[in-house]
Amino acid sequence: MNYFDKAPKALIRAFKKQYPDLQPQTFNQWLTPSLSDLKDPYRLSGMKKSVERIHEAYTKDEKICIYGDFDLDGSSATALLYDALKQFGFKHVEYLQARRLKDGYGFHAHFVTDLHERDVSLIISVDVGINAFDAVNRANELGVDVIITDHHLPDTTLPDAFAIINPNSGVCESGMGQLCGAGVAFYLSLGILKTWKLLNYKVDFNPKELLDLFIIGTLTDLVPLIDENRTLVKHGLKIFERTQRPGLKALKAALKLNKSPLSSSDIAIRLAPKLNALSRLDTDIKPIDIMLCDDRHIAKDLVDRVLDFNGERIKLQRAAEIQAFEMAFEHDDDFHLICSEEFHKGVIGLIATSLAQRTELPSFVGSIKAGVISGSARLPKLSQYNLVDMMSQCGALSQSGGHSQAAGFSLELKNLELFREQLKKAIPQSTEILKPDIKTLIHTTAKLSELDENYLKWCDRLEPFGVGFELPVYLIEDVQISGFKELKGGHLRLNLQQNSHVSNGIWFGPRISPGELDKILNKNSETSFNIALRPEWNDFAGVRRVQMMVQDLEILDQK
């Protein structure tokens, strides 16, 4: 069927703006991607050597440990590979994760010593390890083999591991660099499955059933939803709807996510933060405990505790946000550098994100303990700068690293003001490069009347949306605001009108205050605006309505 000709014109216009050579066949593939089109797992460098070593461990009944990062990507990758190995028939497999607050990020050498003392002879890292030189060297000294599976960028050299599977290692030509840690772990399971079948091993294993774990890591790690990721998330959302994992079922029920279809935002925005609260607060239960729980009664108790911990996380975050925004403009800088002993280390990334988006300035937020600052840095959305490059110019830091838009750092408290002075030099004189430009978000123009229920039903069919495949943003010209209401948190609910068509809109974190908007409308109620917005569903009390998510606006004229 040619869906291309049946889709709403506004939707096709938006995609053609983003993909000028868009063909009907490509659009149809977006709607119905096939698992049969996935790349061969053996295209990944290091896959053959890794699977051969894992097979040796199987035949010799060796003890294996999966070492995972503590975030949701690492947790889902660990759970996914653990589940797969158990189904492949491995009898002696365990998993280990560092703790966020106690141990910090990374594959740590002291864990290798502990694992060796427990007779572990093979360690498989997931979502971590590409820069773990000390841990790998320690393993080599002890005769423990390490297989690194990761997706992060390496240093100039690679660790001397037994094997490395990382599509972003610089030596891998698979073209699968969009995979996150859970994605690489999933492909390792496909590689093992392919070999097991060639060896005529009896395998009662369907890799599709791992996709409910895969999507948690993929949708929370903000990797591009293109190629393999898009196909796997598309199918994974369906698997998640009918997941038989007691922990995930209990969490879905508690969050009232027992619906079809599930969207990518249901997982990334509604479900994931609850699990993330566990590692942020370093609680006695971890996200992986929910993922792998096999008892529905225990699962119910665990989920009750998850929601309690998330409530605690919200309180800590709100208290820190209030303090952070009070401190935000104590210095006349083109960035924010805020540190406090009262900031819980587990929420500083959330505070930095909130500060960066609401003030449109780079934000560095740190938690002080025993004379040391542990910090998180964030840039505003659409900023073209790179945090890693920026912080590499700051010699006051003890450590720094991460991604271009989100990174971490640490330094001694005595070097705080030196860091501030170095940031002043590292950040460009003109901050335009750091500030978001809404024009870069707009895909095309549309009429309010085009963005109706039928439009959103087609968007549902095109899920998943996310990084690299975003919901279109439209420029709606010559719109009037017939009324508005201020919501809790300074957000605005707007009544939008274009000709005779009226729509409800909501603007989170508006750059114009309710008082300023009130003055404009009181001065002339017929003031016109150009508004950038994205339509989404608003589900309330069992009723679905179209709601316009306002991104920005500009005043046109005053008639």
C-alpha positions in Angstrom: 0.0 0.0 0.0 1.2 3.5 -0.8 0.8 5.3 2.5 2.7 8.3 1.2 -0.3 9.6 -0.8 -2.7 9.0 2.1 -0.8 10.8 4.8 -1.7 14.3 5.9 -0.1 16.9 3.6 1.3 18.9 6.5 3.2 15.8 7.6 4.6 15.1 4.2 5.7 18.7 3.8 7.6 18.6 7.1 9.4 15.4 6.2 10.2 16.6 2.7 11.8 19.7 4.2 14.0 17.5 6.4 14.5 14.8 3.7 14.4 16.5 0.3 14.8 13.2 -1.6 12.1 11.5 0.4 10.5 8.7 -1.6 7.2 6.8 -1.0 9.2 3.6 -0.4 11.2 5.2 2.4 8.0 6.6 4.0 6.4 3.1 3.9 9.6 1.6 5.5 9.2 4.1 8.4 5.7 2.9 9.0 6.5 -0.8 8.7 10.2 -1.5 9.3 11.2 -5.1 9.1 13.5 -7.0 11.5 14.7 -8.9 8.5 16.5 -5.8 7.3 18.8 -5.6 10.3 22.5 -5.7 9.7 24.4 -8.9 10.4 25.8 -8.7 13.9 29.2 -10.0 12.6 29.7 -6.7 10.8 30.7 -5.3 14.2 34.4 -5.4 14.7 35.3 -7.8 17.5 32.1 -9.8 17.3 33.7 -13.0 16.0 36.5 -13.0 18.6 34.1 -12.2 21.4 31.6 -15.0 20.5 34.4 -17.5 20.2 35.6 -16.6 23.7 32.1 -16.8 25.1 31.6 -20.2 23.4 34.8 -21.4 25.1 33.5 -20.2 28.4 30.3 -22.2 27.7 32.1 -25.4 26.9 34.4 -25.1 29.9 31.6 -24.1 32.2 33.5 -20.9 33.3 32.1 -18.3 35.6 31.2 -15.1 33.7 30.4 -11.6 35.1 28.6 -8.9 33.2 29.9 -5.5 34.4 27.5 -2.7 33.6 27.2 1.1 34.0 24.7 2.3 36.7 22.6 4.4 34.4 19.5 3.1 32.6 21.4 2.3 29.4 23.9 0.3 31.4 21.2 -1.3 33.6 19.0 -2.4 30.6 22.1 -3.6 28.8 23.2 -5.7 31.8 19.7 -7.2 32.3 19.4 -7.9 28.5 22.7 -9.7 28.2 22.2 -11.6 31.5 18.8 -12.8 30.4 20.2 -13.8 27.0 23.1 -15.8 28.5 20.8 -17.6 30.9 18.6 -18.6 28.0 21.6 -19.8 26.0 22.3 -22.2 28.8 25.1 -20.6 30.8 25.0 -21.9 34.3 27.5 -19.6 36.0 26.8 -16.0 35.0 26.4 -13.0 37.4 26.3 -9.3 37.0 27.8 -6.3 38.8 27.3 -2.6 38.6 29.2 0.2 40.3 27.2 2.6 42.5 26.8 6.1 41.3 27.6 7.9 44.6 29.9 5.4 46.2 32.0 4.2 43.3 31.4 6.8 40.5 31.4 6.2 36.8 33.6 3.6 35.2 34.9 0.1 35.1 37.0 0.0 38.2 40.2 -2.1 38.8 39.4 -3.0 42.4 36.2 -4.9 41.1 38.4 -7.0 38.9 40.4 -8.2 41.9 37.2 -9.0 43.8 35.8 -11.0 40.8 39.1 -12.9 40.3 38.9 -14.0 44.0 35.4 -15.3 43.2 36.8 -17.4 40.3 35.4 -15.3 37.5 37.5 -15.9 34.4 35.6 -13.8 31.9 34.3 -10.3 32.3 32.0 -8.7 29.7 31.5 -5.0 30.1 28.4 -3.3 28.8 27.9 0.5 28.2 31.3 1.1 29.8 35.0 0.2 29.6 36.3 1.8 26.4 38.7 3.9 28.5 39.1 1.4 31.4 42.9 1.0 31.0 43.6 0.3 34.7 40.8 -2.3 35.0 41.9 -4.1 31.8 45.6 -4.1 32.8 44.7 -5.5 36.2 42.6 -8.2 34.6 45.5 -9.1 32.3 47.8 -9.4 35.3 45.4 -11.8 37.0 44.7 -13.9 33.9 41.0 -12.7 33.6 39.8 -12.1 30.0 37.8 -8.9 29.4 35.4 -8.4 26.5 34.5 -4.7 26.3 31.1 -3.8 24.7 30.5 -0.1 24.7 29.4 2.8 22.4 31.2 5.8 23.9 34.1 7.5 22.2 37.6 6.2 23.2 40.8 8.1 24.0 43.6 8.1 21.5 44.3 4.4 22.2 42.2 1.4 23.2 42.6 -0.8 26.2 44.4 -4.1 25.8 41.2 -6.2 26.2 40.7 -9.7 24.9 38.1 -8.2 22.5 36.3 -4.9 21.9 32.9 -4.4 20.4 32.2 -0.7 20.0 30.8 0.7 16.7 32.4 4.1 17.7 35.8 2.7 18.5 37.4 4.3 15.4 38.3 0.9 14.0 34.8 -0.5 13.4 33.3 0.0 10.0 29.9 -1.5 10.7 28.0 1.8 10.2 26.1 1.1 13.5 27.4 4.0 15.6 23.9 5.0 16.6 23.6 2.0 18.9 23.7 2.6 22.7 25.1 0.2 25.3 21.9 -1.8 25.3 22.0 -1.9 21.5 25.5 -3.3 21.4 24.6 -5.9 24.1 21.5 -6.9 21.9 23.7 -7.4 18.9 26.1 -9.5 20.9 23.2 -11.7 21.8 22.3 -12.0 18.1 25.9 -12.9 17.4 25.8 -15.7 20.0 22.5 -16.9 18.6 23.8 -17.1 15.1 26.8 -19.2 16.2 24.7 -21.4 18.4 22.5 -22.2 15.5 25.5 -23.0 13.3 26.7 -25.4 15.9 23.2 -27.0 16.0 22.7 -26.2 19.7 19.2 -26.5 20.9 18.0 -22.9 21.5 14.6 -22.0 22.7 15.2 -18.3 22.5 13.5 -15.4 20.7 15.7 -12.2 20.7 12.6 -10.1 20.1 11.6 -10.8 23.7 14.7 -8.8 24.8 13.4 -5.6 23.1 11.4 -4.5 26.1 14.8 -4.0 27.8 16.5 -2.6 24.7 14.1 0.3 24.3 14.6 1.5 27.9 18.3 2.0 27.3 17.9 3.3 23.7 15.1 5.9 24.5 16.8 7.2 27.6 20.3 7.5 26.2 19.1 9.9 23.5 20.8 8.1 20.6 19.5 8.7 17.1 16.3 6.8 16.3 17.5 5.9 12.8 18.3 2.7 11.0 18.6 -0.3 13.4 17.5 1.8 16.4 14.3 2.9 14.6 13.4 -0.7 13.6 14.1 -2.2 17.0 12.3 0.5 19.0 9.3 0.2 16.7 9.0 -3.5 17.4 10.2 -3.0 21.0 7.3 -0.8 21.9 4.9 -3.6 20.9 6.9 -6.1 23.0 6.8 -3.7 25.9 3.0 -3.5 25.7 2.7 -7.2 26.4 5.9 -7.7 28.4 5.7 -10.7 30.8 8.5 -9.4 33.1 6.7 -9.0 36.5 8.7 -5.9 37.5 8.0 -4.0 34.3 4.3 -5.1 34.4 4.0 -3.8 37.9 5.6 -0.5 37.0 3.4 -0.1 33.9 0.3 -0.8 36.0 1.3 1.7 38.7 1.9 4.4 36.1 -1.3 3.5 34.2 0.6 2.7 31.1 -1.5 -0.4 30.2 -2.5 1.1 26.9 -1.9 0.5 23.2 -0.1 1.9 21.4 2.7 2.9 23.8 4.8 5.9 22.6 8.5 6.6 22.9 7.7 9.4 25.3 5.7 7.0 27.5 8.9 5.2 28.2 11.4 8.0 28.1 9.4 10.7 30.0 6.8 8.8 32.2 8.5 5.5 33.1 12.3 6.0 32.9 12.7 8.8 35.5 11.1 6.6 38.2 13.7 4.0 37.6 16.5 6.6 37.3 15.6 7.9 40.8 17.0 4.6 42.2 20.6 5.1 40.9 20.4 8.9 41.5 19.8 8.4 45.2 21.9 5.3 45.4 19.1 3.3 47.0 19.3 -0.3 48.2 17.4 -1.4 45.1 18.5 -0.8 41.5 16.7 -0.5 38.2 18.0 -3.9 37.2 16.2 -5.4 40.2 12.9 -4.3 38.6 13.9 -5.4 35.2 14.9 -9.0 36.3 12.4 -9.5 39.1 10.5 -12.8 38.4 7.9 -12.7 41.2 4.8 -10.6 40.8 4.3 -10.1 44.6 7.9 -9.0 45.1 7.6 -6.8 42.0 4.6 -5.0 43.5 6.5 -4.2 46.7 9.6 -3.1 44.7 7.5 -0.8 42.5 5.9 0.8 45.6 9.3 1.6 46.9 10.4 2.9 43.5 7.6 5.4 43.6 8.5 6.4 47.1 12.1 7.0 46.1 11.0 9.0 43.1 8.9 11.2 45.4 12.1 11.8 47.5 14.0 12.6 44.3 11.4 15.2 43.3 11.6 16.9 46.7 15.4 17.0 46.6 15.3 18.3 43.0 12.8 21.0 43.8 14.7 22.2 46.9 17.9 22.4 44.9 16.2 24.1 41.9 14.9 26.9 44.2 18.4 27.4 45.7 20.1 27.2 42.3 17.9 29.8 40.7 18.4 32.1 43.6 22.2 31.8 43.1 22.1 31.8 39.3 22.7 35.5 38.8 25.1 36.3 41.6 27.9 36.6 39.0 27.5 38.6 35.7 28.8 35.8 33.5 27.6 34.3 30.2 27.2 31.0 32.0 26.1 29.6 35.4 28.6 28.0 37.8 26.7 27.1 41.0 28.0 24.8 43.8 26.5 24.0 47.2 27.0 21.5 50.0 23.2 21.2 50.1 22.9 19.9 46.5 22.4 16.1 46.5 24.9 14.6 44.0 22.2 12.5 42.4 20.1 15.4 41.1 22.8 17.9 40.0 22.4 16.8 36.4 18.7 17.5 36.5 19.3 21.0 38.0 21.9 21.8 35.4 19.4 20.8 32.7 16.6 22.9 34.1 18.9 25.9 34.6 20.3 25.7 31.0 16.9 25.4 29.3 15.2 28.1 31.3 18.0 30.7 31.2 19.4 29.7 27.8 22.9 29.7 29.2 25.5 27.0 29.8 25.1 25.7 33.3 27.6 24.0 35.6 26.2 22.7 38.8 28.2 21.0 41.6 27.8 19.2 44.8 30.4 19.9 47.5 31.6 17.3 49.8 34.9 17.1 51.8 36.5 19.9 49.8 35.7 18.3 46.4 33.1 19.4 43.9 31.4 16.8 41.8 29.5 18.5 38.9 27.3 18.2 35.9 27.3 20.5 32.9 24.5 21.1 30.4 24.0 23.4 27.3 20.7 24.9 26.2 18.8 22.9 23.5 20.1 23.5 20.0 23.4 25.0 21.2 26.2 24.4 18.7 29.0 24.4 21.2 30.7 21.4 22.8 31.0 21.0 26.5 33.9 18.6 26.3 35.9 21.0 24.2 35.0 23.8 26.5 36.1 22.0 29.7 39.2 20.6 28.1 40.5 24.2 28.2 40.1 24.4 32.0 43.1 23.2 33.8 41.5 23.7 37.2 39.4 20.5 36.7 40.6 17.2 38.1 38.4 15.3 35.7 35.9 16.0 32.9 34.2 14.2 30.1 30.9 13.1 28.5 29.0 14.3 25.5 28.9 17.6 23.7 25.6 18.7 25.4 25.9 16.9 28.7 29.0 16.2 30.6 30.5 15.7 34.1 33.4 17.3 35.9 35.2 17.3 39.3 37.6 19.7 40.9 38.9 20.7 44.4 36.8 23.4 46.1 39.9 25.7 46.4 40.1 25.8 42.6 36.5 26.9 42.0 37.2 30.6 41.2 40.1 29.6 39.0 37.6 27.3 37.1 35.3 30.3 36.7 38.0 32.4 35.2 39.0 29.7 32.9 35.4 29.2 31.7 35.2 32.9 30.9 38.1 32.4 28.4 36.8 29.1 27.1 33.3 30.3 26.3 33.0 32.4 23.1 32.8 36.1 23.4 29.5 36.1 21.6 27.0 33.7 23.2 24.8 33.4 20.1 26.4 30.1 19.4 25.2 28.9 22.8 21.6 30.1 22.6 18.9 28.1 20.9 17.4 29.4 17.6 13.8 28.4 17.2 14.1 28.8 13.4 16.3 25.7 13.3 13.5 23.7 14.8 10.8 24.7 12.3 10.3 22.1 9.6 7.7 24.0 7.5 4.5 26.1 7.8 1.0 24.9 8.4 -2.5 26.0 9.2 -3.9 25.3 12.7 -6.8 23.5 11.0 -4.4 21.0 9.4 -3.1 19.7 12.8 -6.1 17.7 13.8 -6.8 14.3 15.2 -6.2 12.6 11.9 -2.7 14.2 11.8 -1.8 12.8 15.2 -3.1 9.3 14.4 -0.6 9.3 11.5 2.1 10.4 14.0 1.1 7.5 16.2 1.7 5.1 13.2 5.1 6.7 12.6 6.4 6.2 16.1 9.0 6.1 17.5 10.0 9.7 17.6 13.1 11.0 19.3 16.6 12.2 18.6 17.3 12.2 14.8 13.6 11.6 14.0 11.7 14.3 15.8 8.0 15.2 15.7 7.7 18.1 13.2 7.6 21.7 14.5 5.4 24.0 12.4 5.4 27.8 12.0 1.8 29.0 12.3 1.5 32.5 10.9 -0.8 35.3 11.9 -2.3 33.8 15.0 -4.2 35.6 17.8 -4.2 34.7 21.4 -7.7 35.1 22.7 -6.8 34.3 26.3 -4.3 32.6 28.5 -3.9 31.2 32.0 -0.7 30.9 34.1 -0.1 27.4 35.4 2.0 26.2 38.3 5.7 26.6 37.6 5.2 29.7 35.4 3.9 27.7 32.4 1.2 29.2 30.2 -2.0 27.7 28.7 -3.0 29.6 25.6 -6.1 29.9 23.5 -4.9 30.1 19.9 -7.0 31.3 17.0 -6.3 31.4 13.3 -9.3 32.7 11.3 -12.2 30.7 12.6 -10.1 27.8 13.9 -9.4 27.6 17.7 -6.9 25.4 19.4 -5.6 24.9 22.9 -1.9 25.4 23.5 0.6 25.0 26.3 4.0 26.7 26.7 6.4 25.1 29.1 9.2 27.4 30.3 8.0 30.4 28.3 10.6 33.1 27.6 7.8 35.8 28.0 6.3 36.2 31.4 2.6 36.2 32.0 2.7 39.8 33.0 4.5 40.8 29.7 1.9 38.8 27.6 -0.9 40.4 29.6 0.4 43.9 28.8 0.6 43.1 25.1 -2.9 41.8 24.9 -4.4 44.6 27.0 -2.7 47.2 24.8 -4.3 45.6 21.7 -6.4 42.4 21.9 -6.0 41.9 18.1 -2.2 41.6 18.2 -1.0 38.9 15.9 1.8 36.4 16.4 3.9 33.9 14.5 4.0 30.8 16.6 6.2 27.7 16.4 4.5 24.7 17.8 4.2 20.9 17.7 0.8 19.1 18.1 0.6 16.3 20.6 -2.2 14.3 22.3 -3.5 15.4 25.7 -4.9 12.4 27.5 -7.1 13.5 30.5 -9.9 11.7 32.3 -10.0 9.1 29.5 -10.5 11.7 26.7 -7.9 12.4 24.0 -7.7 15.9 22.6 -5.2 17.7 20.3 -3.0 20.1 22.2 -0.4 22.4 20.7 3.0 22.4 22.4 4.2 26.0 21.9 8.0 26.3 21.3 8.3 30.0 20.8 6.5 33.0 19.4 7.1 36.5 17.9 4.9 39.5 17.8 3.8 40.4 14.3 1.9 43.6 14.4 -0.8 45.4 16.3 -3.8 46.0 14.2 
